[in-house]
Every structure is written in structure tokens, then in C-alpha cells.
């Protein structure tokens, strides 16, 4: 807490102006219009990190364990996003996706995905033969596949800006350039401090993404998880090659690997993104290979859970790094889905960094993790499909905030 700070009394402080934080503030204001709500974002723009560096897919909920928070919130969030896009003029498209088995060995997992999707409430999942795959994606190769209609595309940066507009119109405040340095919880209120401002709040929600663990440790010093940053790097199809992919093409995920694998995504602007891989980032906001934070990297290496993850996945990790530095290796992975693609068809695109929570015992937390300590609610783990589920997550948190008062 600094001297000469401006002290403000509010009902709710939301720390973090990504899609989940904004959706939370929006949901609270819809539920309780009289509440004084303020969103604090350390960057000069909203949705600057994970929300603005993702693939732009409105996910269906196909992959997630039935009964999990991801499964419960994804389809609900999908439906809420479609309504939000219609209501507030956010460009989107429900284009569907195909999931492709490229060998007979993947057929069992493909069928398990179909069953899981139906358990999660998806309708109209269609099994595809090799020929039917080519009817949908003429350049895609596979022995069988699934067509999942309930999948769309959107620009989450545009959605974040619309949420900001709606929060303001509902009477909320959104403040940029406000990095939170202290959270002190007490029986009657919680003090949230930045370098310039101090708030006395009835409740606080932290949605810090890549820094969610550090925000949580402002109130819970013995937090039993840490964020490990994984960079996902993308290529983009050149204009001369965009005819090779119509919409979204996904592989059958490897059940032994915690990430999905490279795939093809048509963006809302018509471009085709290829990727991502998944490599350990040397900085939490390390979007380039050369980005290194000594603090971030040493904390990752020192965490006992990460050391166990590294021992378990070191071979897979080396393969991911090989694809990171070898365009031909990246293309080889893409060619399993679309054989006609060549290295000449690709140009470097952006990268994102995934905030992956890792427990002390070496578990990579697969589900959303939201913890409450008194008047403070911490969103500790919100990986994909958190953007899709954001409005559902926001509503769930709003219900908790209402109980706090």
C-alpha cells in the first residue's frame, strides 16, 4: 500500500480485464445493477493476453469429462456467447468442425469422443467415413471422423471490448494501467491496492490468467499450485493455400499428452491458422522464443510439481521444441491431417501463452479451479475452453458474490 493513495469504497473489485474477468463484472452488474463494480487491468488494453492470443474458437464441449466444470460451463457458455454476439453486434459464425482419425488405432478414441460429447449435451454429432470427410474438407485425409455442428468462431478481442462497453453502460468502472500489489482481507471488507489507488470492497474476484497464482498468494501464501506458462506457436496459410482448409480440422487428441495437438482454424477474418505446438515459455508473457524472465523461469524450475511434469513428458517436450525450431517438422505434423500442405504454404503467425496450473505433486490441473477464501474469490486455473465458457463462469461467480453480499 502506498502513501497518498485515493481510497474508494465499492461493492466488488474484479482484478484482471481478460474475458473471464470482464464476463464476471458484466454478470454481477446484470444480476445486481445497484452494485458498485470496478475492474482493474494492469495493461493499457483489455483482453491483452490469453483472451487476445487464442484461436478464436467457440468450443462445443466435446473433449471434456462429463460432470467436470469444463463440461458444465462450456455448452452453457457457448449458448450465452451466441446470444451476446447477436445482442451486441459481435461478428461470429457457427461453422462446425471435424475431428479426424488418421489411423485405425484412433478409432476407439474417436468413438469415445462421440459418446462423451453426447453425454455433455451436444446434439447432431455425425460420424464420418473417409469419403464424407472429403465432402466437407476436400483436402483432409482420415480413415473416419466426427462432424460437430455446435462449434463456431469469433474474435474474442472484439467481444472483450463489447463487454467493456456493457459494463460501463451498466454503471461499472473499468480502469487500465492498474497493477494490483496488495490484497488484505478482513471480516468486514477487503482492501485492494495498486500503485495509485486503494479500494475497500465487500468482495474481490481475481482473474489473473498468467499471474493467477501470484494474485492468489496475496491472500493465500501456502497456495498448493503454480502457473506454468506454455507457449503455443502458430503458422498461417498463405493466401494461395487457403483453399486447402474450409473451416476447422482437429486431430483425435492423444490421451497421454495434456494438450490437443496441431490443428487448423479458420479465423473470423477468413485467414487460416495452423497450430499450435506447446513449448515451455521462459517468461509468463513470453510470446517470442527470445523472451526470458529470470524470475518466471527460475520459479517454474523450482516448483516440485513442474520437476515431476518434466520427468514425465520430457520426450514429448523435446518433440514440441523440435517443431518450434523446425518448420518442416511442424509441417509434417500438419500433413497428417492435410497431406497437400507444404512448407512453402506457411508463413509465421502469432503466438499465445497458456496459463497451466500445476499442483505440487506434478498434476497438470485439467479442470477449471475457482477457490474462495472469505470475501475473496480466486480463479486459479482457467485454460481452454475458458473463453467459450466465460459468460457461464461469470454467472457462477456472480452467484457466489451475491452470497458474500
DOBA-653690 format. One record per residue (C-alpha): residue number from 1; residue in one letter; x, y, z. Coordinates in steps of 0.5 Angstrom, whole numbers. Layout:
% residues N
n:res:X:Y:Z
NUM:A:X:Y:Z
...
***
This chain:
% residues 405
n:res:X:Y:Z
1:X:0:0:0
2:X:3:7:-2
3:X:2:13:1
4:X:-2:19:-1
5:X:-7:14:-5
6:X:-14:15:-6
7:X:-19:11:-2
8:X:-25:9:-6
9:X:-31:4:-3
10:X:-34:-1:-8
11:X:-38:-7:-7
12:X:-34:-11:-12
13:X:-27:-11:-15
14:X:-25:-15:-20
15:X:-18:-16:-22
16:X:-16:-18:-29
17:X:-19:-15:-35
18:X:-19:-21:-39
19:X:-25:-25:-42
20:X:-27:-28:-35
21:X:-26:-22:-31
22:X:-30:-18:-36
23:X:-35:-23:-36
24:X:-35:-23:-28
25:X:-36:-16:-28
26:X:-42:-16:-33
27:X:-45:-22:-30
28:X:-45:-18:-23
29:X:-48:-12:-26
30:X:-54:-16:-29
31:X:-55:-19:-23
32:X:-55:-13:-18
33:X:-55:-7:-22
34:X:-54:-2:-16
35:X:-47:-5:-14
36:X:-41:-1:-15
37:X:-36:-5:-19
38:X:-29:-4:-21
39:X:-25:-8:-26
40:X:-17:-7:-25
41:X:-13:-8:-31
42:X:-5:-8:-31
43:X:-5:-7:-39
44:X:-7:-1:-43
45:X:-12:-5:-46
46:X:-17:-11:-44
47:X:-16:-18:-46
48:X:-9:-17:-48
49:X:-6:-24:-46
50:X:-9:-30:-46
51:X:-16:-27:-49
52:X:-13:-24:-55
53:X:-8:-29:-57
54:X:-13:-35:-57
55:X:-15:-39:-63
56:X:-22:-35:-63
57:X:-26:-42:-63
58:X:-33:-42:-59
59:X:-32:-49:-57
60:X:-37:-55:-56
61:X:-35:-58:-50
62:X:-33:-65:-54
63:X:-27:-66:-50
64:X:-29:-65:-43
65:X:-30:-70:-38
66:X:-38:-71:-36
67:X:-39:-67:-30
68:X:-33:-63:-30
69:X:-33:-56:-29
70:X:-31:-55:-36
71:X:-36:-60:-39
72:X:-42:-56:-35
73:X:-40:-49:-37
74:X:-37:-50:-44
75:X:-44:-51:-47
76:X:-48:-46:-43
77:X:-42:-41:-45
78:X:-43:-43:-52
79:X:-50:-41:-52
80:X:-49:-35:-48
81:X:-44:-32:-53
82:X:-48:-33:-59
83:X:-54:-29:-55
84:X:-49:-24:-53
85:X:-46:-24:-60
86:X:-53:-23:-63
87:X:-55:-17:-58
88:X:-48:-13:-58
89:X:-46:-14:-66
90:X:-40:-18:-65
91:X:-38:-22:-71
92:X:-39:-29:-71
93:X:-40:-36:-75
94:X:-43:-43:-73
95:X:-39:-46:-78
96:X:-38:-53:-74
97:X:-31:-57:-74
98:X:-29:-64:-76
99:X:-25:-69:-71
100:X:-21:-73:-76
101:X:-18:-80:-74
102:X:-12:-81:-78
103:X:-10:-88:-77
104:X:-14:-95:-75
105:X:-11:-94:-68
106:X:-15:-88:-66
107:X:-22:-90:-68
108:X:-23:-93:-61
109:X:-22:-86:-58
110:X:-26:-82:-64
111:X:-32:-86:-61
112:X:-30:-85:-54
113:X:-30:-77:-56
114:X:-37:-78:-59
115:X:-40:-81:-53
116:X:-37:-76:-49
117:X:-40:-70:-53
118:X:-47:-73:-53
119:X:-46:-74:-45
120:X:-44:-67:-45
121:X:-51:-65:-48
122:X:-48:-64:-55
123:X:-53:-66:-61
124:X:-52:-68:-68
125:X:-45:-70:-68
126:X:-45:-74:-74
127:X:-40:-80:-75
128:X:-36:-79:-82
129:X:-33:-84:-87
130:X:-27:-82:-91
131:X:-31:-80:-96
132:X:-35:-76:-92
133:X:-29:-72:-89
134:X:-27:-70:-96
135:X:-34:-68:-98
136:X:-33:-63:-92
137:X:-26:-62:-93
138:X:-24:-64:-100
139:X:-16:-64:-98
140:X:-17:-67:-91
141:X:-14:-74:-90
142:X:-17:-79:-85
143:X:-20:-86:-84
144:X:-26:-83:-80
145:X:-28:-77:-77
146:X:-34:-73:-73
147:X:-37:-67:-75
148:X:-39:-63:-69
149:X:-44:-57:-71
150:X:-44:-54:-65
151:X:-37:-50:-66
152:X:-36:-43:-68
153:X:-31:-38:-69
154:X:-31:-31:-66
155:X:-26:-25:-65
156:X:-25:-25:-57
157:X:-22:-18:-57
158:X:-28:-15:-60
159:X:-32:-19:-55
160:X:-28:-16:-49
161:X:-29:-9:-52
162:X:-36:-10:-52
163:X:-36:-13:-45
164:X:-32:-6:-43
165:X:-38:-2:-46
166:X:-43:-6:-43
167:X:-40:-6:-36
168:X:-39:2:-37
169:X:-47:2:-39
170:X:-49:-1:-33
171:X:-45:3:-29
172:X:-39:0:-27
173:X:-32:2:-28
174:X:-26:-1:-32
175:X:-19:2:-30
176:X:-13:1:-34
177:X:-6:1:-32
178:X:-7:-1:-25
179:X:-3:-7:-23
180:X:-5:-10:-16
181:X:0:-10:-11
182:X:-4:-12:-5
183:X:-10:-15:-2
184:X:-12:-15:5
185:X:-18:-19:7
186:X:-21:-17:14
187:X:-28:-19:17
188:X:-32:-13:14
189:X:-28:-11:8
190:X:-22:-13:3
191:X:-17:-7:2
192:X:-14:-8:-6
193:X:-8:-3:-7
194:X:-5:-1:-14
195:X:1:4:-14
196:X:-4:10:-15
197:X:-11:7:-12
198:X:-14:4:-6
199:X:-21:0:-6
200:X:-25:-2:0
201:X:-29:-7:-3
202:X:-34:-12:0
203:X:-32:-18:-4
204:X:-26:-19:-9
205:X:-25:-23:-15
206:X:-18:-24:-18
207:X:-18:-27:-25
208:X:-10:-26:-27
209:X:-9:-31:-32
210:X:-2:-32:-33
211:X:-1:-29:-26
212:X:-7:-32:-22
213:X:-3:-36:-17
214:X:1:-29:-15
215:X:-5:-26:-14
216:X:-8:-32:-10
217:X:-2:-32:-6
218:X:-3:-24:-4
219:X:-8:-28:1
220:X:-6:-35:1
221:X:1:-35:2
222:X:1:-43:2
223:X:-2:-44:-4
224:X:-1:-51:-7
225:X:-1:-50:-14
226:X:3:-45:-19
227:X:2:-43:-26
228:X:7:-46:-31
229:X:7:-42:-38
230:X:7:-46:-44
231:X:8:-42:-51
232:X:3:-44:-57
233:X:6:-42:-64
234:X:2:-41:-70
235:X:3:-41:-77
236:X:-2:-38:-82
237:X:-3:-41:-89
238:X:-1:-36:-95
239:X:-7:-33:-99
240:X:-5:-38:-105
241:X:-6:-44:-100
242:X:-13:-42:-96
243:X:-17:-47:-101
244:X:-14:-53:-97
245:X:-18:-51:-91
246:X:-25:-49:-91
247:X:-27:-49:-83
248:X:-24:-52:-77
249:X:-20:-59:-77
250:X:-18:-62:-71
251:X:-14:-69:-69
252:X:-16:-74:-64
253:X:-13:-72:-58
254:X:-7:-76:-55
255:X:-10:-79:-48
256:X:-2:-79:-46
257:X:-1:-72:-47
258:X:-4:-66:-44
259:X:-5:-61:-50
260:X:-9:-62:-56
261:X:-4:-62:-62
262:X:-4:-58:-68
263:X:-10:-57:-72
264:X:-13:-52:-77
265:X:-17:-46:-75
266:X:-21:-41:-80
267:X:-21:-34:-76
268:X:-27:-30:-77
269:X:-23:-25:-82
270:X:-22:-31:-86
271:X:-15:-33:-85
272:X:-13:-40:-83
273:X:-9:-41:-77
274:X:-4:-48:-76
275:X:-2:-50:-70
276:X:-1:-49:-64
277:X:5:-53:-61
278:X:6:-53:-54
279:X:13:-51:-51
280:X:15:-48:-44
281:X:16:-41:-44
282:X:21:-38:-41
283:X:17:-32:-39
284:X:10:-32:-37
285:X:9:-26:-42
286:X:14:-30:-47
287:X:11:-29:-54
288:X:17:-30:-57
289:X:23:-35:-56
290:X:28:-30:-54
291:X:23:-27:-48
292:X:26:-29:-42
293:X:24:-27:-35
294:X:29:-30:-30
295:X:24:-29:-24
296:X:19:-33:-28
297:X:24:-38:-31
298:X:27:-40:-24
299:X:20:-40:-20
300:X:18:-45:-26
301:X:24:-50:-25
302:X:24:-49:-17
303:X:17:-52:-17
304:X:17:-59:-15
305:X:11:-60:-19
306:X:14:-58:-25
307:X:20:-62:-24
308:X:15:-68:-24
309:X:12:-66:-30
310:X:19:-65:-34
311:X:21:-72:-32
312:X:14:-75:-34
313:X:14:-71:-41
314:X:21:-70:-43
315:X:21:-74:-49
316:X:14:-70:-52
317:X:17:-64:-50
318:X:23:-65:-54
319:X:19:-66:-60
320:X:15:-60:-59
321:X:21:-56:-58
322:X:24:-59:-65
323:X:17:-57:-68
324:X:18:-50:-65
325:X:25:-49:-69
326:X:24:-54:-75
327:X:19:-51:-80
328:X:19:-58:-84
329:X:18:-62:-77
330:X:11:-57:-76
331:X:9:-58:-83
332:X:10:-66:-82
333:X:5:-66:-76
334:X:0:-62:-80
335:X:1:-66:-86
336:X:-2:-72:-82
337:X:-9:-68:-83
338:X:-8:-64:-90
339:X:-3:-68:-94
340:X:-2:-63:-99
341:X:1:-57:-95
342:X:8:-56:-96
343:X:13:-51:-92
344:X:12:-46:-98
345:X:5:-45:-96
346:X:6:-43:-89
347:X:8:-36:-86
348:X:10:-35:-79
349:X:4:-32:-75
350:X:3:-30:-68
351:X:4:-34:-61
352:X:0:-35:-55
353:X:2:-37:-48
354:X:-3:-42:-44
355:X:-3:-41:-36
356:X:-3:-48:-34
357:X:-4:-49:-26
358:X:1:-55:-24
359:X:0:-58:-17
360:X:6:-59:-12
361:X:5:-67:-14
362:X:6:-66:-21
363:X:-1:-66:-24
364:X:-3:-61:-29
365:X:-10:-59:-27
366:X:-15:-61:-32
367:X:-21:-57:-30
368:X:-23:-50:-28
369:X:-20:-48:-21
370:X:-24:-43:-17
371:X:-23:-42:-10
372:X:-26:-38:-5
373:X:-22:-35:2
374:X:-27:-31:6
375:X:-29:-25:1
376:X:-24:-26:-4
377:X:-25:-31:-10
378:X:-19:-33:-14
379:X:-20:-36:-21
380:X:-14:-40:-20
381:X:-14:-44:-27
382:X:-18:-42:-33
383:X:-15:-46:-39
384:X:-19:-47:-46
385:X:-25:-47:-46
386:X:-25:-41:-41
387:X:-26:-36:-47
388:X:-32:-40:-49
389:X:-35:-41:-42
390:X:-33:-34:-40
391:X:-40:-32:-39
392:X:-42:-38:-35
393:X:-36:-38:-31
394:X:-38:-30:-30
395:X:-45:-32:-28
396:X:-43:-38:-23
397:X:-38:-33:-20
398:X:-44:-27:-19
399:X:-48:-32:-15
400:X:-42:-33:-10
401:X:-41:-26:-10
402:X:-49:-25:-8
403:X:-48:-30:-2
404:X:-42:-25:0
405:X:-46:-19:0
***
